[in-house]
Amino acid sequence: MLIKLTGGKVYDPAHQVDGKVTDIYIRDGRIVEGQHDGEKIDEEYDLRGKIVMAGAIDMHTHIGGGKVNIARMMLPEDHRGDLVAHTEHCRAGCGHAAPSTLTTGYRYAEMGYTAGFEPAMMPVNARQTHLEMGDTPIIDKGGYAMLGSDDFFLRMLTAKQDQNAINDYVAWTLHASQAIGIKVVNPGGINAFKFNQRALDLDELNTHYQVSPRDVLKALSRAVHELGVPHPLHVHGNNLGVPGNMETTLKTMGASEGFPMHLTHIQFHSYGTEGDRKFSSGAAAIAEALNKHKNISADVGQILFGQTVTASGDNMRQFANAGHGSPKKSVIMDIECDAGCGVVPFKYKDQNFVNALQWAIGLEIFLLMEDPWRIFLTTDHPNGAPFTSYPHLIRLLMDKSFRNDTFAKLNLDAQAMSTLSSIDREYSLYEIAIMTRAGAAKLVGLHDRGHLGVGAGADITVYTDQPDREAMFAKPDYVFKDGELVVRNGQVVKVTWGSTHTVRPEFDRGIEKDLKKYFDRYHTINMENFKVRDDEIAEGGRGKVIIQACEGRREKSE
Amino acid sequence: MQSSGKSQTDSNSTIHEHVACPACGLLCDDLTVSRNASGILEVSPNTCARSVQFFQRPLVDTSPRIADKSSTLQEAIAKAAEILKKANQPLIAGLGTEVQGMRAVMQLADRTGATLDHMNSYSTLRNTLVVQNSGWMVTTLTEVRNRVDLLLIIGTDIVSYNPRFFERTIWNSETMFDQDTSKREVVYLGGRGLDTSQGISPAGVKPTVLECDIEQLPDVTAALRALIAGKQLQADSVADIPVAELAKLAERLQAAKYSVVTWISSAFDFPYAELTVQNITETVIKLNEKTRASGLPLGGSEGDYSVNQTSTWISGYPVRNSLQRGFPEYDPWQFDAERMLDNGETDALLWISCFQPEKTPPASAAPTIVIGHAAMQFEHEPDVFIPVGTPGLDHAGTMFRIDSSVTLPLAGLRKSALPSLAAVIDAIEAATQLD
């Protein structure tokens, strides 16, 4: 089966292609050089005048696992506003803030996204996360396993076990939970909350373990690097949402001591304490530091106005914020000596000073960050806004007058505290393609995705070039997933099952002796049942497990 | 790496280790199941009455029936599809299954516009409604095992529902934080004549028992909540419990470092029991202003939690819900299976019970299909009966534990000719698509 995409204007930053008219050939799901001698073209799409990019990749989106399902269960009133009837191709479900799994897959595909990564997969909850992602059609997916507040790891730190043992445990966790990266949430803080600590700064000690978030970040960022895992340690820092937390964030950038680190939803961690209300934008200082620290990347976690729900592993901060919830309800959990979670519905209002400033802070960070390869477009779905608002966010980045018009309608005090309207930058299509494709694939470690070179998986999105970028990105003309046409004119026309991306770095299995002892003594499940098997993910023809290479593997620590 | 030496899903092997038991919500997975020469399964060690009954029930070989006459599986599937296709308001109830079974059911419900209700919804909704109204703070079994210092049990003995709860999570010999577990405090609040023997510590310390009728729990839990919130009560006693005793309990909760307050929703057999659950959970939230405390809903059976979770991620809603209008709708009152059957609001009933043969459908005038345990016996023979295997015995599956954060694989432990529920449902769904 040979498909030819003819005459489209291609944006492929991985190969420095910036709007060049190029034909693309797809054979059996992969991008190929061209026709063999005498090979006939089975299907041809005339893409003259159209914009062609790789399928977009959401590198941080809460699409599966315990806290997401709690959010769904908690919000029948939100579902009622966006119930989705079944169609010829798609099954019924619901959308908006906490969409059902099927609807999640369809809507991502309909926006030209072909992959999404669940960033807070608790290892003990990995099976559920994979079950839910297994019911999320079309797109590829994967998860970052959460470590850093689990008692096994903190015991290792307290016992001053050497880095190699920590690396083995991290690698074991990646295997057992079928993850592609490691995430740390409020480093050590989820654990500290169980000992009734209510805040934890970067150099503050967990009262029981006597280790600090800095110790956690250092050990984990190094482990991820030394194991050669492509995705750097994914960090949700301490003090989320706290005025003045920009200081913590600036210090956190140095905490990995040069090892690569990704700071997620950095908007929520970029707050100062200036002004009458002691809440101000730290965006300039944060962006400047990001520009300087080449080992640090970030995604923004933009907020957009309206009803949503915040779902996080950070139960310490979610408990503190529960009073701000709207509607006022929250689920806060301690979980299995592994981590925790907190789910709080939230409504961001454009006339609210704090919310309006949060909106501006996110955009300031986007626009002041110079290197589009180290900043990523997210709303931390659904925490800042549902992922379906991405086209709107793209327009805010690409269209200065639209942005300024929107800004001018916000809370006036917030406007006075932001430099946003003085920033002239508009993102180009090439930069959007970096943030949402090439850069994201590189960051996550998807070696054959996010680009349109020969050998890449044929995940391709085709748009009509429109001045209204929101309309353009909301409704692609075509989306191909692994070479199959899955979306036409923004509607699903075929439902496929994407793959699950993982990494499996080598490690010393001797660590299982310690782990088995730990499980037998303290846990309520058997270590063997903790592990998620391949066939549990690939059951019933719902896709397959792809093992991405750990190409950067380093020699073991001395 | 991906599986241990003794595969759980290999039905040829005669000894299976770390087997998970789906007979109650604890999902203990420290069982070893062996198959003797005559094919009977034996479970050891770490048994309880429920697991013995579950694993040692002999395999029954029944064939499908249509109108009480033996049929082939294909004929029964075709007949079931015919009934569902003809129906305007099909109802799928019972739902004694696990994740994979429920996945298949959800797809069939979407195709046929069915309404969904689990046989335990009356009980699980007492918790679900609280999550939807105010939320809660809860914990999980491993946290309890390692951290609890004061356990408050409301309105139940626990052990009638979850026999190994104390052994596994309260009187365990070791904890991660070097707690002397025999010093853990246990308080029973509400209920009368409960078996509190398992609340006695290994050192012989007896639990505090504050008795009242179960119907008086709304008053008692409200009084405790008020005391924790710092309110003065004018009464001297509430439901025969002296307020002074409740005040003492409040003080103990406030002094504890990690108290756990547990209840079993199905034991709360009185109207508007969700408000009592809410009294408990709001008490816990209040305690957390100063110290740590957590709720712990227990119980769980017939795959109720697995069905709720699966339904929620696929449709957005837990049961009771309906796809009758082509999109999901949720209504705990309207989609109550028993009410719908009594009112004649359904014209076909598909009843599912894979775990226990005793769970038969309520009597109904609607054409009835039963897919369930092979040993099921009926007072009123259904129009179609299709015996299926039991997850965790005859085939693999996946189950949620009562605390919702842990899912465990269920094993296929013996050779069985019985199909899985998912396979039968998929076949029925395919047959409903034929003209």
Boltz contact constraints between the chains, C-beta under 6 A:
constraints:
  - contact:
      token1: [A, 66]
      token2: [B, 405]
      max_distance: 6.0
  - contact:
      token1: [A, 69]
      token2: [B, 309]
      max_distance: 6.0
  - contact:
      token1: [A, 69]
      token2: [B, 312]
      max_distance: 6.0
  - contact:
      token1: [A, 69]
      token2: [B, 313]
      max_distance: 6.0
  - contact:
      token1: [A, 72]
      token2: [B, 312]
      max_distance: 6.0
  - contact:
      token1: [A, 72]
      token2: [B, 316]
      max_distance: 6.0
  - contact:
      token1: [A, 73]
      token2: [B, 131]
      max_distance: 6.0
  - contact:
      token1: [A, 73]
      token2: [B, 312]
      max_distance: 6.0
  - contact:
      token1: [A, 73]
      token2: [B, 318]
      max_distance: 6.0
  - contact:
      token1: [A, 74]
      token2: [B, 131]
      max_distance: 6.0
  - contact:
      token1: [A, 74]
      token2: [B, 132]
      max_distance: 6.0
  - contact:
      token1: [A, 76]
      token2: [B, 330]
      max_distance: 6.0
  - contact:
      token1: [A, 79]
      token2: [B, 316]
      max_distance: 6.0
  - contact:
      token1: [A, 83]
      token2: [B, 327]
      max_distance: 6.0
  - contact:
      token1: [A, 84]
      token2: [B, 327]
      max_distance: 6.0
  - contact:
      token1: [A, 85]
      token2: [B, 326]
      max_distance: 6.0
  - contact:
      token1: [A, 85]
      token2: [B, 327]
      max_distance: 6.0
  - contact:
      token1: [A, 86]
      token2: [B, 110]
      max_distance: 6.0
  - contact:
      token1: [A, 86]
      token2: [B, 326]
      max_distance: 6.0
  - contact:
      token1: [A, 91]
      token2: [B, 110]
      max_distance: 6.0
  - contact:
      token1: [A, 92]
      token2: [B, 110]
      max_distance: 6.0
  - contact:
      token1: [A, 92]
      token2: [B, 323]
      max_distance: 6.0
  - contact:
      token1: [A, 92]
      token2: [B, 327]
      max_distance: 6.0
  - contact:
      token1: [A, 92]
      token2: [B, 328]
      max_distance: 6.0
  - contact:
      token1: [A, 94]
      token2: [B, 316]
      max_distance: 6.0
  - contact:
      token1: [A, 100]
      token2: [B, 314]
      max_distance: 6.0
  - contact:
      token1: [A, 100]
      token2: [B, 315]
      max_distance: 6.0
  - contact:
      token1: [A, 100]
      token2: [B, 316]
      max_distance: 6.0
  - contact:
      token1: [A, 101]
      token2: [B, 313]
      max_distance: 6.0
  - contact:
      token1: [A, 125]
      token2: [B, 405]
      max_distance: 6.0
  - contact:
      token1: [A, 127]
      token2: [B, 407]
      max_distance: 6.0
  - contact:
      token1: [A, 128]
      token2: [B, 407]
      max_distance: 6.0
  - contact:
      token1: [A, 132]
      token2: [B, 313]
      max_distance: 6.0
  - contact:
      token1: [A, 135]
      token2: [B, 314]
      max_distance: 6.0
  - contact:
      token1: [A, 151]
      token2: [B, 176]
      max_distance: 6.0
  - contact:
      token1: [A, 175]
      token2: [B, 1]
      max_distance: 6.0
  - contact:
      token1: [A, 196]
      token2: [B, 292]
      max_distance: 6.0
  - contact:
      token1: [A, 329]
      token2: [B, 134]
      max_distance: 6.0
  - contact:
      token1: [A, 329]
      token2: [B, 135]
      max_distance: 6.0
  - contact:
      token1: [A, 330]
      token2: [B, 135]
      max_distance: 6.0
  - contact:
      token1: [A, 331]
      token2: [B, 135]
      max_distance: 6.0
  - contact:
      token1: [A, 332]
      token2: [B, 137]
      max_distance: 6.0
  - contact:
      token1: [A, 333]
      token2: [B, 138]
      max_distance: 6.0
  - contact:
      token1: [A, 334]
      token2: [B, 139]
      max_distance: 6.0
  - contact:
      token1: [A, 334]
      token2: [B, 143]
      max_distance: 6.0
  - contact:
      token1: [A, 335]
      token2: [B, 140]
      max_distance: 6.0
  - contact:
      token1: [A, 335]
      token2: [B, 405]
      max_distance: 6.0
  - contact:
      token1: [A, 336]
      token2: [B, 140]
      max_distance: 6.0
  - contact:
      token1: [A, 336]
      token2: [B, 142]
      max_distance: 6.0
  - contact:
      token1: [A, 336]
      token2: [B, 405]
      max_distance: 6.0
  - contact:
      token1: [A, 337]
      token2: [B, 142]
      max_distance: 6.0
  - contact:
      token1: [A, 337]
      token2: [B, 146]
      max_distance: 6.0
  - contact:
      token1: [A, 521]
      token2: [B, 174]
      max_distance: 6.0
  - contact:
      token1: [A, 522]
      token2: [B, 146]
      max_distance: 6.0
  - contact:
      token1: [A, 522]
      token2: [B, 176]
      max_distance: 6.0
  - contact:
      token1: [A, 523]
      token2: [B, 142]
      max_distance: 6.0
  - contact:
      token1: [A, 524]
      token2: [B, 141]
      max_distance: 6.0
  - contact:
      token1: [A, 524]
      token2: [B, 142]
      max_distance: 6.0
  - contact:
      token1: [A, 524]
      token2: [B, 145]
      max_distance: 6.0
  - contact:
      token1: [A, 525]
      token2: [B, 29]
      max_distance: 6.0
  - contact:
      token1: [A, 526]
      token2: [B, 18]
      max_distance: 6.0
  - contact:
      token1: [A, 526]
      token2: [B, 29]
      max_distance: 6.0
  - contact:
      token1: [A, 528]
      token2: [B, 4]
      max_distance: 6.0
  - contact:
      token1: [A, 528]
      token2: [B, 18]
      max_distance: 6.0
  - contact:
      token1: [A, 529]
      token2: [B, 18]
      max_distance: 6.0
  - contact:
      token1: [A, 529]
      token2: [B, 29]
      max_distance: 6.0
  - contact:
      token1: [A, 529]
      token2: [B, 408]
      max_distance: 6.0
  - contact:
      token1: [A, 533]
      token2: [B, 2]
      max_distance: 6.0
  - contact:
      token1: [A, 533]
      token2: [B, 3]
      max_distance: 6.0
  - contact:
      token1: [A, 534]
      token2: [B, 2]
      max_distance: 6.0
